[in-house]
């Protein structure tokens, strides 16, 4: 745990450079760290992102920033509540900031036409995630995208983020996505028991969806968030056979004690 004095602290991750942000506070209601959230910055460059994250006027921050060259900057001590998740939800929890650590990965996102992440950057992300998950005993299915916890608002870290590569390195939850093929699908406007069953599966995994048998915009957003993370070959909000089978596979690999 970092010792904080006058806004300066010793980094939690060896090799990180400290650039303190004033945008933090105590974790609320005695919550400890159980979740790791990955973001992209969606800004022109790393310096612009860090300036935003340390600006009191912005009222946003993150614990870490990972640059394209693999450099890691820590802006908020892990013991503190950074302001990175915004309005969000996962498995009934709405104060994600109080139970999570946020990593901002420098990438222009839509501003730059969704550029690829660099190898050095992803290797740095892998090392950082391993360290955080070990230190806080974060379960694999609790390593999430911003687009998982706020799918109606956010799309980061985007379809190009290599979730499988992280999984092969021992980070996060993953199954081989079912191949895209024809067959029955569910989409916006559909109603009935199959939609309710789909919504129930999404909710069991962690997404915020109504369980009302109506495939509305919230369900569509959750499907898109799911696809971005687990079936990124096609992100369209349509619950096709591939999407539903991949969701089934993921649920079947979660131990009953934590599902």
N, C-alpha and C positions, 0 to 999 in steps of 0.2 A: 504494500500500500504506500502511495506517495505521501511524503510529508510536505504540506503546502505552507509557504510563508511569503506574505506580500505578493501572492499570485504566482510565485515561482515554485516549482516542484521538481523532484528527481523523477526522470522518466520511468514508467513501469516496464517498458520494453527496452531491452538492451540495444543500444545503437540508435535509438530515436533521438532526435533533436527537439528540445522544448521551445515552443513559441506560445506562451500562455494566452488563452482567450479569457476575457472577463465574463463570458456568457455561460455560466454554470450555476448550480446550486446543489443543495443536499438531496440525496435520493429520498423519496417520500415514503412514509408509512413503513419504514424499516425494510424496504425492498432491497434485496441483493441482486447481483448480476446473474441473470439466467439466459440472456439472449444476446446475440451478436448481429448487428444490422450493417449491411454493406450498401454503400451509395456510390454514385458517381457525382462529380461536381457540376458538370454541365456548363462550365465557364471557360473563358478564353484560355487561361493558363493557371498554373499552380499558385503563382504570386497573387493573382486576383482572387482566387478561392480563399487563400489564407487571410487576405485582408478582410474579406467578407466575414469569415468565421471569427475574426478577432474584433470586429467592429461592434461596439455596444448598440448602435442603432439597428443593426441587422437582427438582433435577438435570435441568432442561430449559431451553432457551434457543433463540433464533433470531437471525439477523443483523439482521433488520429487522422492524418492526411498522408496518403501514399502517392509519391510522384512517379512520373514516367520512368525515371532512371533508377527507381527502387528506393530512393530516399524516403525516410519515414519521419514525420513531424508529429509530436504529441502536443495537443493544444489544451486538453482538459485531463486532469488526473482520473484514473479509472475509478477511484473511490467516489467521484462526484457525478452529478447528473448533468450531462451535456444536453443541448437542445437541438437534436438532429432528426427526431422521428416525426414531430408534428402530430396532427390528429391521426391516430393510428389504432390498430387493434390486432391482437393475436391471442387466440385461445382464451377469450374472455377478459384479457388485460387491455386496458385503454391507456394507462400511463406507461407506455413503452420506454420513454426516456428514463424512468426510475429503475427499470430492471434490465437495461441494456448498455452495451458499449457500441458506439457508432464509428465506423471507418469510412472516410470520404476518399475515393480513389480519383485521382486527377484524370479526367476524360471529358472531352467537349460534348459528348452525347449528341443531341440533335443540332447543336450549334456548329459542330464540325462534321456533320454527316455520319455520326456514329463510328468514329475511328476505332481500330483494334487496340486492345490493351497490349502493352509491351511485355515481353518475356520477363525482363528485369522487374517490372512492376508487379506482375502476378507472382513471381517468386517471393518478392517482399511481402505481398499480401498473405501468401501461404505461411511464411514464417511468423508473421504477426498474428494471424488467426490461430495457429497452433499454440502460440504462447498464451494468448488470451483464453482460449478454450481450456487449456490445461490449468491455468491459474484459477479459473472460476468454475471449473467442472461444467462447462456448457455442453449440453447434449447436441448431437449432430443435427437433429431436426429443429434446433433453435438457432441455427445459423441461417439468416434470412436476408432477403432483398428488401429494400425500401418498398418496392412494388408488391411485395407479399403483404406487408402490414398496412399499406395505404393504396390499394390497387386502383381506386377511382381517381387518385390524384397524381400518382407517381409511376414512372416506368424504369427507374434506375435500380441496379446498374446496367440494365438493358440486355437485349438478346445476345450480344456478343460477349457477355461476361462468361468465362469458362468454368461453370459450376462443376462439370465433370472432372476437370483437372484438379480442382480443389478436393473433390471427393477422393480421387486417386491418391492424393497426398494426405488423406486422413481427416479431411475437414468437411463437415456438412452432410446432408442426407441426399441420396441420389439413387435412382434406378435407371437402367437403360430404358429410354422412352419406347413405347410401342410404336411400330412403324405406321406411318400415315397411309391410310387406304380408305376405300369406300365403305359404305354401310350407314346405318341409322345414326342420326345426330340430333342434338338439341341446340336450339339457338333462341335469340331474342324473340319474345312473344309466345313461345311454347308454354303449355300448361299441363299439369297432371302429375300422377304419381312418379313417373320417371324423373321429372324435374325435381320433385321433392327429394327423391333418393340421391340425386346428384348434389343438391344443396346440403343434404345431411353429410355426405362424404367430405365436401369442401369444409364444412364447419368442424367436423371431427379432426381434420388435418390442422385447422387453425384459422382459416379465413372467416371474415365477417360477411355472412350472407343471411338473408331471411330464409326460413324454411317454410315456405308457403305454397310451393308447387307452381310458382309463376316465374318464368325465366325473364326477369327484368334487368335493368341496367346494372344493379349491384351484382347480380349473379354473373352477368357478362364481364364486368370488370374483374371479378374474382377469377374467372376462367382465364382471362388475358394475363393476370398476374401469375397464375399457376403455369401457364404456357411459357411465359418469359423465363421462368426459373427451371422448369422441368421438361418442356417440350418446345424448345425455342425455334425449331425448324419452321413452324407456322404459328404465328400469333394473330388470331382473328376473333377470339371470344366465342367461337363455336365449339360446343362440347361434342367433338367427333369421337369415333371409336378409339383412336389413338390416345386422345386426352383422357377419356374415362378409364381406359385400361391402365394408363400410366398412373393415374390417381389411385386405382385399386392396388397396384403394385407397391406404391409408396406406403399406403395404409397397412398393407400386410406385413411390412418390414418394421413397423414400430412396435416395440414391446408392449404387451397389454398393460403393464404397470404404469406406462406413461401416456397411453393413448386416451 
